[in-house]
Amino acid sequence: MLHILNGSSTEETLRRSTIHGELFSFRDALISGPAPRALDDSIWRRTRAEHLSKSYDVNYDECEKDLYKQSESLRSFKNHDEVVLWFEHDLFCQLNLLYLLDFFGRCELGSTRLSLINIGSFPGRENFRGLGELNDEDLASLFPQRQRVTEAQLQLAQTAWQSFSSPDPREIEKLLLTDTSELPFLETALESHLYRFPTTRNGLGRVENKSLELIESGCDRFKDLFLQFATAEKVYGFGDAQLWSNLKTLSSARVPVVTTSSDDFREEMFTETTFQLTEEGKAVFEGETDFLHLNTIDEWLGGVHLQGKPPVWRWDEQSNRLKYC
């Protein structure tokens, strides 16, 4: 039996449980960086390795090697009588789940059973965020509840992954007009993804605007900022590295909207670093100035590369629709 988990912390906990089998943590963060469709395996690995090594300050060769090992582990699924996918409700998890279901949907499973644990709550935990906060007994209690992945779920996941990895984000809007209930957290997750596009109001997406709101309210130390962001926007499932990367983009822009007390990514600096809004940042936050009129953009959201000056794909908060402007 092969267990595929979305995080090493869950893997370590599950290893201490009564659940048997081989454990494998999916080691990518498809919520950030390029994820364009129709790339062959080697180009996909290079594309992702370049992003991960640059964004998280890790060695490119080691990163590419790890992704290759990951693809080999996935291809070994036929060596197991069952593959169990352990995932949760947030966007971070749901995108990685779509990638995996798309992969298995293109495979001949043969006699291998594909099962899914996909949860958004847990008894006794009012503010449940994810599997990583559960203990070994908690995780073991979920195992008997696993469900066999259906053909309908595989088909929906493949369509959703194609939409996410498309250069035209309107494919996601079209998907959200259909029935996505086979994967119960998909609709909310993909809606939250669309909110990440720069708004027509000020040129920043929901993640950046919430960050500016928290900083403006006095939550300027990164350690506190991350905790408050994770509580307010738990739908994203961001780790501290993802939020840090977004803030660094805002501070390193040609016209910065925040300043930072340190550019150091080391853990002790990572938690103690503070951020402040610039005068331009205050104007952007209030909607008096457009970030994209002050700066160019170079950001991937799935298969969409937002690049240069407007027009680019934006989210109109009034109509709840994407606009190219």
N, C-alpha and C positions, 0 to 999 in steps of 0.2 A: 504494500500500500504506500502511495506517495501523497504527502500532504504539501500543498502549495500555499504559503502564507504571505501576507502582505506586510512583512516587517520582521526584523531579526528579534525584537523583544518578544513578540508572540511565539516565535520559534523556540526561544530559550525557555519560556514558560511551559509550552506544550511538551518539551523534552522531559520535563519533570513530572508530567502527568502519567496516567495509566494508558494513554493512547499509544499504540504501537505503529511503527512504519517509518519510512524515510521522510525527513523533513527538509523542505527547500523554500527559502525566502526569495520572493521575487524582488530583484534588486534594480529597480528602475523607478523613476518618478515621472510618469508620463503626463502629469498635470502641468509640467513646465518643459519648455524647450520644443524643438521641432519634432513633429510626429506626422510627416506627410505620407500619404497613401502610395501604394504601388512601388515601394523600394524593395530591391532584393535583399536577402539576409545580410550580406556583407556590407552593403551601403547603409542599411539600417543601423547596424552595429557601429559603424564609423560615425554616422550622424549623431547617434545618441551618445557615444563615448566622447565626442568632441564637446557636446553640450555639458555633459556631466562633469568632465574633467575641468572645464572652464568655470562652471558655476559653483562647484563644490571643492575646488582646489585639490583635486586628486590627480594622480599620474594617468595620462591618457592610455599608455600601453597596458597598465594594470586594469584600467576601466574596460578597455576593449576586450581584454582577456577574460574578465569576469562575465561580460555580456555573452561572449562565445560559450563559456562554460554553462551559462544559464540556458542558452538555446539548445545545447547538447542535453542538458538535464530534461528539458521539455520534450525533446525528441525521444527520450528513453521511456516515455509513458507506457509503452506496450510491455515493458518488463514488469508492470504492476497490474494486479487484478482490479485495483480501484485507485482513482486519483480524486482527492478531496480538496476543493478550493475553499479557503477560509477568508472571507471578506466582509466588509461592513458598508455602511450607508453613504459615507462622504464621497466627494468628487475624486479625491486622491485615490481612494480604493476602487471606486466604480470604474474609473478609466483603466486602471491596471486589470481589473476583472474583464472589461470588454476586450482588451488586447488578448487575454488568455482564452476567452470563449471564442473569439474570432479564430485564434490558432487552432483550437481543438475542433471547431466547426469545419475547418478545411482538412482535417485528418480523418482517416479511417480508424475509428476507435477499436474495431474488432471486438474482442471479449472484455476490454477494459471498461469498467463502469466509471462514469464521470459524475461526481457528486458535488453539491454546493451547500456551504453554510454562509448565509448572507443576511446579516442582522443589523437592525437599527436601534435595538434596545436590549436590556438585560434585566431580569427581575432583581429588584432591590437597589438598582442604580438609576437614580432619577435623572442625572445628567450624563448618561452614557455617551462616550465619545468613540470608543473603539475597542477591539479585541485586546489591544496592548495593555489595557488597565485591568484585565481579568486575571485571576490566579489559575493555577493548574486544575483545581477542582471545577472551577467555573467553565474552563475550556472543555474539560472532559464531559461536562453535562450537555454541551452542545452537540457532541459527536453523534449520539443516537438520533438527533433531530435533522441530520443532513438529508437532503433531498436529491434524487437523481436528476441531473440536468436534462431537460426535455429538448426535443427538436425545435419547438417554438422559441425556447430561450436562446438556443444557438443561433437561429435565424435572426432574431431581434438583435442580439449582440453583434452579429456581423454587420447588419444594416447600421447600427449605432456607431460601430467603429469606423465604418466607411464614411459616415457623416462627420464624425469628429476629425478624421484625418483628411477631409476634403479641403481644397483651397477656397471653397465657397461655403461660408458658415451658414448660409440660408438652408443648407441641407439639414442642419440640426433643427431649425425652425420647422421644416417640413416634417421631420420625424416626430416632433413634439405634438403635431396635430393628429397623430395616429395613436393607437392603443399600445402603450408600453408597459402594461401592468404585469406582463410575464417577468419583468425585472422591476420589482416594486420601488426601488430607490432611483431608478434611472432618470425619470422625469425631473425630479427636484435637482439631481446632480447636474444634468445638462443645462437646465435653466440657470443654475448658479455659474456654469461655465460661460454662458452668454453674457452674464453681468460683468464678466472680467474684461470685456471689450471696452475700449475708451468711450466714455459717454459723450453725447453731443453737447452736454452742459459745460464740461470743463476739460475734456480730453484725457481724463483718468478713469480707470475702471473701478469696480466696487472694492477690490482689495486695497488699492492705493487710496481711494477716498476714505475708507474706514480707518486706514492707518493715519492719514492726516487728521481725521476727526479725533482719534485717540491722543495723538501728540498735542493737538491744540487744546485738548481738555486737561493737559498736565501730565499725561502718562508718557513721559519722555524716555525713561530707561528701558532699553530693549527687553530685558527680562520681564518686566511688568507689561510692556506693550504687547509682547507675544502672548502672554497668558490672557490678557483682556481680549485680544483679537481672536484667539482660539475659542474663547467662550462666546463672543458675539457672532462669529462666522464659522461655527463648527462644521457647517456644510462643506467647507473646503478641505478639511482634514490636513491643513498645512502643518508641516514640521517647522521648527524654528529656522532651518536653513532656507526654506522657500520664502518666508516672510522677510528674512534678512536680505535675500537676493532682490526682492522687489524694492525694499527701502534703499539699497545701494544704487539701484538704477535711478531712483529719484534724486539721490544726492550727487551722482556723477554726471547728470545731464548737463548739457551746455549751459542752460539756465537752471540751476538746482532749485528744487522746491523744498528740500530739507537739507540741513547740515548735520554732520555726524561728528562725534568726539573721537572716533577712531575708525580706521579702515581695516583694522586687524581682525582676521577671522578666527584667531585662537580662542579657545573656549572661555578663558577668563575675561578677555576683552569683549567677546561676543555677548556675554550676559550683562556686562557693566556699561557698554556703550550707550550713549544717549543721543537723541535726535531732537532737532528743533526746526520749526517751519521758518523759511526765509520770507521776506516781504512778498516775493513773487509766489511763494507757496501759499501764503495767506490769501492772496488774490485769486489763485487757482481754486483753492478750497471753497471760497465764497462764490465761485462761478463768475467772477469778474474778468478773468483771463483764462485763455485756453492753453493747456499744457502743450498741445501739438502745434500751436502757433509760436510758442517759445522754443520748442525743441523738435528734433526729428524723432522718429520711433523706429526701433529695430527689435521686434518681439514676435515670437511664435506662440500662437494659441492653437494647439493641435496641428492641423494641416494648413492653417492660415498664417502667412507671414505678413505682419504689419510692418511696413518699411517706408522710411522717408517722411515726407510731408503729406498732409491731407491732399486728395481724398483717400481715406482708408475706411475699413469697416468699423462702424461705431454702434453703440447701443443707445437708442433713444428711450429715455426713461418715461417719457410722456405716452408714447404709443406702444411701449414694450415690444419694439421691433428693431431689427438691425437696419442701419442705413449706411450707404456708401457716400460719404461726404467729407 
